[in-house]
Amino acid sequence: MTKKRFLITAALPYANGPIHIGHLSGVYLPADIFARYLKVNKKEVLFISGTDEYGVPITIKAKEKKIEPQKLVDKYHVSIKKSLKQIGIKFDNFSRTTSKIHSKNSLLFFNKLYKKNLFLEYENYQYYDNKMKQFLPDRYILGICPNCKYKKAYGDQCEKCGIYFNIDELLTPYSAISKEIPKLKKTRHLYLPLNKYKNFLIKWFLRKWNQNKLLFKNNVYAQVKSYLKIGLKPRAITRDLNWGIPIPSSIPKMKNKVLYVWFEALIGYISSTIEWCERNKKDWKLYWQNKKTSIIQFIGKDNIFFHCLIFPVMLKAHGSYILPETISANEFLNIENRKISTSKNWAIWLHKYLKDFPNQQDVLRYVLIRNMPEKKDTNFSWNIFQKNNNSELVSILGNFIFRIMSFLKTKFNCFVPVPNKYFKQDIELLSLIKIYPKITGELIKTYKFRKALFKVFNLARIGNQYLSKEEPWKTSNNYTYRSNTVLYISLQIAGLIGYLLEPFLPFTSEKILRMMCLKTTKTTKTTKTTKTTKTTKWKSLFRANCIIKPGIKLGKNELLFNIVQDSEIKRQIKNMS
């Protein structure tokens, strides 16, 4: 079935702090590249996300700052949304889980499952911190892993061996908040019976594996296969907290309980879609309950369990929803060969980068995409940042565009020359670059963003080599005749780079296309007319055998990138330490 529309979701960032470059590299850049690619090729796309704003970490952070939880999440919702927008993550809707729409939608979803008698109800003992006067959630209990004996396992998962378990299986537990030994206290909760859906999950998850049409990346496949092999257990969906979406009072024995954050946060994708659809007078069910829609989710690898096992079970159990087409997860990005740790302040915060490097959004985007952890953990360092900028963005891409624009101004008064006779190397080069839109698109569609960016960047290398070999700046009559063709072909390469860079480096793409008069909206004061050239589908870029036509006067030359000085790198390294 041909998909009519695409719903792209990016994991909801948790609103207990600002966003860092690990989030960008793992989730938001891959999702943004994919959504931009589909949009530029005229697909119907809705790209959504929002902040995750409930749970114990929010209340703890609020206590530390001596403010109400709502004020805390209000602050970080604004900060995260602003930072993502400034770096060029182009959401159609960025919602939040404390919204009225989300509360209403979450309870509608919960009630549907409750009325179907889906949930199990257990009375059991859970750990309670007497000093803090609260029940302890899974991530706020530490102890010894029952599987590998790691001494700092969480209450629900061991980060060393990756196994998930129930909180009462943890050995020698203690409170991560007060360091006190918690007491067991009787409570009652509702559970989602994941174990009953094992056969469904196997069938759904492996639905095209045998046909060599894998819908999930290898890292996702391996982790989910491991979970299924170990076995699934019922998972609590309620918690004893005062910060969250309250369970309806009509539900017996569930007084003073809220929906567990992992349960309602997943519904946040649906709520964000509804919010956008209400604002734009669209039917949200077309995106979540119509088989002609393809849902593609981008997450970090620490969220694979929730998105690949729990969320599909929730959707299946409800009965009215379609399931995600695929779920893409990257590995982790380290910084200076150390794991990112927000608690230890070992991170590069996005809002700080944007302040320290104004108007250099695409430099960070380039470095992170170039070193994206698609198959394994990768490393970011400030020295790598400087090298990637100076040796590649400045010396290769920036240099190529600057060379041709400068020569065009000097020799042709900014007008695109009419090409003369094509030599063999010209014909071969034009044939070569025509395949780049298709190759780049195929790589993006298979989530190989690093390779896709490399392909586009290779065009600048090819362009520089072509200019250096042909030397159109020579002044003899033969070379003057030849320079028309060489510059004309170089401009075709530059225009192609401008289009193909859009999903990766949108700010640079905009500059290049503006210089080439390919994507600008300009109002001339004297005639009061507007000249607009619309974005072109990649597959039709060479339909007229050229991108930039002869005789057109191009725009003003713009410097794309600046050298990053040693002093700036030393300052950033000093700040990290």
LUMPA-73307 format. One record per residue (C-alpha): residue in one letter; x, y, z. Coordinates in pm, whole numbers, plus 32768, in hexadecimal, padded with zeros to 4 digits. Example, Ala and Ser with C-alpha at 12.3 -4.5 7.8 and 13.67 -1.06 7.14 Angstrom:
# LUMPA-73307
a84CE7E3E830C/s85577F9682CA/
***
This chain:
# LUMPA-73307
m800080008000/t808481587FA3/k808F823580D5/k7FCF837A80AD/r805D843281D9/f8177841C82D8/l816E845F844D/i82CD849784D5/t82F58499864F/a842984F78718/a845084828881/l83C485728983/p84E7861E8A38/y84C3861A8BB1/a847F87758C3E/n856087678D71/g868488128CC7/p870388A98B81/i875087DD8A4B/h88B1876C89F3/i896286FD88B5/g892F858E8908/h87BA85C188DF/l87F8866A8790/s88DB855B870C/g8804843C8787/v86A584AF8730/y865C860A86AC/l8750862B858C/p86F784D584F9/a858485248515/d85B086818483/i867D8603835B/f857984FC830B/a845085E9832A/r84FA86FB825D/y85518602814B/l83E8858E812E/k836286F28131/v84518776802A/n83E086577F4D/k827486C07F74/k81FF85AC805D/e80E985EB8157/v81A685F282A0/l815486478408/f8284866584EB/i82328674865E/s82C7866087BA/g82A287128909/t832B87198A6A/d82F385FE8B63/e829586B48CA4/y822085BD8DAF/g82D484CC8E97/v83A984CB8FD1/p84E4856C8F39/i841386A58EFC/t839F86B59068/i84FD867B90ED/k8592878C9010/a847888779076/k84C0883491E7/e8630887F91B0/k85D989CC910F/k84C08A10920C/i83BC8A4990FF/e827D89999095/p82A388828F90/q81CB89428E99/k82B68A6D8EA3/l83DD89888E66/v834888DF8D34/d82CA8A2D8CB0/k84308AAC8CB5/y84CB89808C0B/h83B489568B0C/v83FD8AB58A8E/s85768A7F8A9A/i856F893089E3/k847889A788DB/k85438AE28898/s868F8A2A8880/l860989238791/k856E8A2E86B5/q86B08AF886AC/i878089CB8642/g868B89918525/i85B5886D85A2/k847B88BF84DF/f83568827859C/d81F4885A8523/n81868840868D/f8244883C87D5/s815387F388EF/r816E879F8A61/t80DE86928B41/t805387878C43/s7F61880E8B3E/k7DE887E08B6B/i7DD6872B8A1E/h7ED2862A8A93/s7E2985EE8BE4/k7CDA85BB8B3B/n7D6884DB8A2C/s7E3384088B20/l7D0483C58BF9/l7C2F836D8ACA/f7D3882738A62/f7D5881E98BC4/n7BDE81C88BF1/k7BBD810C8AA8/l7CB980088B1D/y7C257FFC8C7C/k7AC57FBC8BFB/k7B4D7E9C8B2B/n7BCA7E018C72/l7D277E028BE1/f7DE47E678D1B/l7E4F7D818E32/e7E2B7DFE8F96/y7F2A7D97909B/e7F5B7DEE9206/n80C77DE0925D/y81DC7E839321/q82A97FA19293/y83CD805E931F/y8384819793E4/d8480829F944F/n8420830295B2/k850C842895B3/m847D84BC946F/k8317844894C2/q82D883B3936C/f82CF827092A7/l8407823F91D6/p83E98211905F/d84C581178FAD/r85D682098F4C/y85FA828D90AF/i8657813F9146/l87B480B2911E/g88317F589172/i88D07E1A90EE/c88577D8F8FA2/p87B57C368FD2/n884C7BC68E87/c89B57C418E6B/k89E77CC38FD2/y8A3E7E258F5F/k8A3B7EF8909D/k899180319015/a88657FA28F5E/y8721806A8F59/g85DE7FE78FEC/d855C7F738E9A/q86907F488DBC/c88027EFE8DC4/e88C37FE68CDD/k89E97EF48CD7/c893C7DB88C56/g88027E668BD0/i87057D808C79/y85B67E068CF6/f851C7D7E8E38/n84157DD18F3C/i847E7EAD905A/d84577D9C9162/e85657CCC90B1/l86787DCD90F4/l87757D5E91FC/t87DD7E3A9327/p87177F6C92B6/y874E80CC9339/s86B5822192EA/a876E82E991E2/i86D88424927A/s8725840793ED/k881882DC93E4/e873E823F94F4/i86CD80D694E9/p856080E7947B/k844480349529/l834A7F53947B/k81ED7FE29488/k80AB7F47940A/t80077FE692DA/r7F2B7F8791B4/h7F657FC99041/l7EE57F7C8EE5/y7FC67EBA8DF8/l7FDE7E988C7F/p7FFC7D218C30/l811E7D2F8B39/n81507BB78B56/k80027B748AAD/y80737C2F8976/k81BB7B7B8936/n813F7AC487FE/f80AD7C058774/l81F57CBD87AC/i82C17BAD8705/k81DE7BAF85D5/w81D57D2A85BC/f83447D6385FF/l83C47C578514/r82BB7C888408/k83B27CC582ED/w84F97C408376/n84E67AFB82B5/q84B27BB0816A/n85F37C7A819B/k851F7DB281C0/l85867E0C831F/l84B27F2883A6/f858B7F5884DB/k86FA7FAC84FD/n87DD7E96857A/n880E7F3486D1/v86967F4B8707/y865E7DEA8689/a876C7D5A876B/q86ED7E0488A5/v85807DAA886E/k85DA7C438815/s86957C2E8960/y85697CAF8A24/l847F7BB7897C/k856E7A9889BB/i858A7AEB8B2F/g84107B088B4B/l83207C228B97/k826B7C658CDF/p813F7D3D8D3C/r81A57EA98D63/a81097F9F8E59/i805680C68DB9/t7FFB81838EF8/r80CF822A9002/d80AA82BE915F/l80FE8425910B/n8061857C911F/w80F985F98FD7/g805885588EA9/i7F0A85148E03/p7E1E849D8F19/i7D6B83508EF6/p7BF183938EE5/s7B44837F9037/s7A4D82898FA0/i7B6081818F97/p7B4C80BF90E1/k7C7A80A691C7/m7D45819990F2/k7D2382D091C9/n7E4683C791C0/k7EEF831290A1/v7F5F83948F4F/l7FAC82FB8DFE/y811382838DF6/v81DC83798D23/w825382798C24/f80E9821A8BD9/e805A83758BA6/a819584078B03/l8174831089E2/i8011838D89AD/g80B184E68990/y80FA84A08820/i7F86847887E0/s7F3585AE88B0/s8030868287F0/t7F92860E86AA/i7E3586648729/e7EAE87BC8797/w7F378809863C/c7E038780858E/e7D15884E8663/r7DDD89868613/n7DE28936849D/k7C8188A58483/k7CFB87498423/d7C8385F08487/w7D89855F8572/k7D0C83FE8537/l7D9D840B83D7/y7EF58402847C/w7EB882F88585/q7D9982238509/n7DC48218838F/k7E8E810582E5/k7F0381F681D6/t7FD482A982DA/s813A8243832A/i81A2828C8492/i831B82A684BE/q83AB82E08618/f8505835F8675/i8586831387D3/g86C382E1889E/k8733817E88E6/d86D381A28A55/n856681BC89E4/i855C8081890D/f84A37FB28A14/f838A80AF8A39/h835880FB88C9/c83917FA48831/l82DB7ED28935/i81F47F9D8A15/f8169809A891C/p810F7F978811/v805B7ECA891C/m7F9A7FFF898C/l7F31804E8826/k7ED67EE487DE/a7E107EC28920/h7D4A7FFE88D6/g7CE47F708787/s7CB180AF86BC/y7E17810C866C/i7F1180B1855E/l806F804D85C8/p81B680FF857A/e825780A08430/t83AD80AC84CF/i846381308601/s85C081BB85C9/a86B481D886ED/n8819825186F1/e892581EE87E9/f89C182E688DF/l8AA4840F889F/n8BC484378994/i8C78857E89D9/e8DF4858089EE/n8DE684028A11/r8D0384158B42/k8B9683B78B5C/i8AAB84E38B6C/s8A2E85168CD0/t8938862D8D1B/s895285ED8E92/k8ACB86258E80/n8A9D87498D8E/w8B6B86938C88/a8AB287098B56/i8AB788128A49/w897188CC8A71/l88CB893A8931/h885E8A9089AE/k89C38AD98A1A/y8A528A7188C9/l895C8B568817/k89CF8C7688F2/d8B448C2F88CD/f8B318BEE8755/p8A288CDD86CA/n89AE8C968567/q8A788B54855B/q895B8A5D8581/d89C38996844F/v8B24896584D0/l8A9C88A185F7/r899F87EE851B/y8AB5878A842B/v8BA0870C8539/l8A8D864585E7/i8A0685AA84A5/r8B65855B842C/n8BAA84A68575/m8A49842585B1/p8A3882E68686/e89668221858F/k8A0180CB85D4/k8ADA80FB8707/d8B2E82028809/t8BFB8321877C/n8CC4843C8812/f8CAC85B787FF/s8DD8868C8858/w8E1A87FC8829/n8F5187AA875E/i8E7C86D78672/f8D8687F98660/q8E9B88E985F9/k8F3287F784FE/n8DE387A78459/n8D958918843B/n8EE5899B83C4/s8F55887982E8/e8E078821824E/l8CF98929826B/v8DE58A4F8231/s8EF089B38154/i8E1388D98078/l8CA68947806C/g8CD58AB680C2/n8E048ACF7FDF/f8D4F8A397EB3/i8C268B257EC9/f8D028C547F0A/r8DE78C057DE1/i8CD38BF07CE0/m8C108D1A7D64/s8D498DF37D6E/f8DAE8D8F7C0D/l8C4A8DC77B91/k8C4D8F297C1A/t8DA68F7A7B93/k8D818EED7A33/f8C098EE879F0/n8B7A8FFF7AC8/c8AB28EF67B8A/f89FB8E767A53/v89F08CFF7A0F/p8ABB8CC778CF/v8A3E8C0A779E/p8B0A8ACA7782/n8BD88A89764D/k8C3C893575C7/y8C34881976C6/f8D6D874976DF/k8D6585D9773B/q8DB0862278AB/d8C8F871C78B6/i8B9286217833/e8C0F85177924/l8BFC86087A4A/l8A99867779F8/s8A2E850B79DA/l8AD284BB7B27/i8A2E85CD7BF4/k88D3857C7B6D/i88CC84387C35/y891684E47D82/p87AC853F7DDC/k873E83D57DB8/i886983447E71/t884B84407F8D/g86D584087FAA/e86FB828E7FBF/l87F882B380D7/i8710839A819A/k85EA82AD816D/t86BB81948207/y872C8271832B/k8897828482B8/f88B883F582FB/r8A3383FE831F/k8A64836181C9/a895C84438132/l8A0A857C81B2/f8B5884F68136/k8AC384CA7FD9/v8A4786307FCD/f8B9086B48055/n8C4985EC7F4F/l8BAE86CD7E47/a8C7987F07ED5/r8DB5871E7EBF/i8D6486C67D56/g8D2088357D0B/n8E6A88A87DA0/q8F2A879D7CDF/y8E7D88037B9D/l8ED189737BCE/s903C892A7C27/k906A884C7AF9/e8FBD892E79FB/e90488A7A7A84/p8F388B5F79F4/w8FE38C967A87/k90FA8C8F7984/t90E68DB9789C/s91518D357744/n90488D317631/n90298BB5763A/y8FF18BB677AE/t8EFB8CD87799/y8E2F8C0B76A4/r8E4D8ADC7789/s8DFC8B9878C9/n8C8E8BC9785F/t8C538A52785E/v8D1D8A097996/l8C708B147A64/y8B198AB379DF/i8B4E89457A46/s8BDE89B07B97/l8AA38A7A7BD6/q89CC89497B8C/i8A90888D7C97/a8A6689AD7D8C/g88EF89BE7D4F/l88D188477D81/i8993885F7EC7/g88A789727F39/y877688947F04/l880987527F8F/l889387F980C9/e873A886C813D/p86EA8740821E/f8844874882BB/l88BA88B282C7/p87808984828C/f881E8AD582DB/t893F8A9A81EA/s884F8A1280E4/e87818B4F80FE/k88B68C2980CD/i892C8B687F9C/l87D68B647EF9/r87AE8CD77F3E/m88FD8D1E7E96/m88918C497D6D/c87398CF17D61/l86978B9D7D85/k85D88BC67EC6/t85A88D347F1B/t84798E107F49/k84DB8F737EF9/t840390A97EE4/t849191BB7E07/k843993117E93/t842A93BC7D3E/t833B92C97C95/k829992347DCD/t82A890DD7D2D/t83028F967DD2/k83E78E9D7D2E/t83CA8D3B7DB7/t846A8BF87D4C/k83D28ACB7DFF/t849089A47E89/t84B0888B7D8D/k847F87177DC3/w85CF866C7DBF/k857185797CAC/s851986977BC1/l864E876D7BFF/f86E087197AA9/r859B86FC79E9/a8601882A791A/n876B87B0790E/c87D888D179E6/i879689657B3E/i880E8ACA7AFE/k87BD8B5779A7/p88B08C2F78DD/g88798DA678E3/i87F48DBC7A47/k889A8EB97B2C/l88F68E127C72/g88EA8EA47DCF/k89EF8F2F7EB8/n8B0D8E4E7F23/e8AEA8DE4808F/l8BF08D4D8173/l8B6C8BFB81DD/f8C598B9F82F9/n8D638C3E83D5/i8EA88BAC8459/v8E888B3385C1/q8FB68BB8867A/d90908AF4876E/s903C8BED8881/e8EC98B9B8866/i8F0A8A25887B/k8FEC8A5389AB/r8EDB8B208A52/q8DD48A128A14/i8EBA88FD8A95/k8F0789CC8BCA/n8D928A008C09/m8D5588898BEE/s8E5B883D8CF6/
***
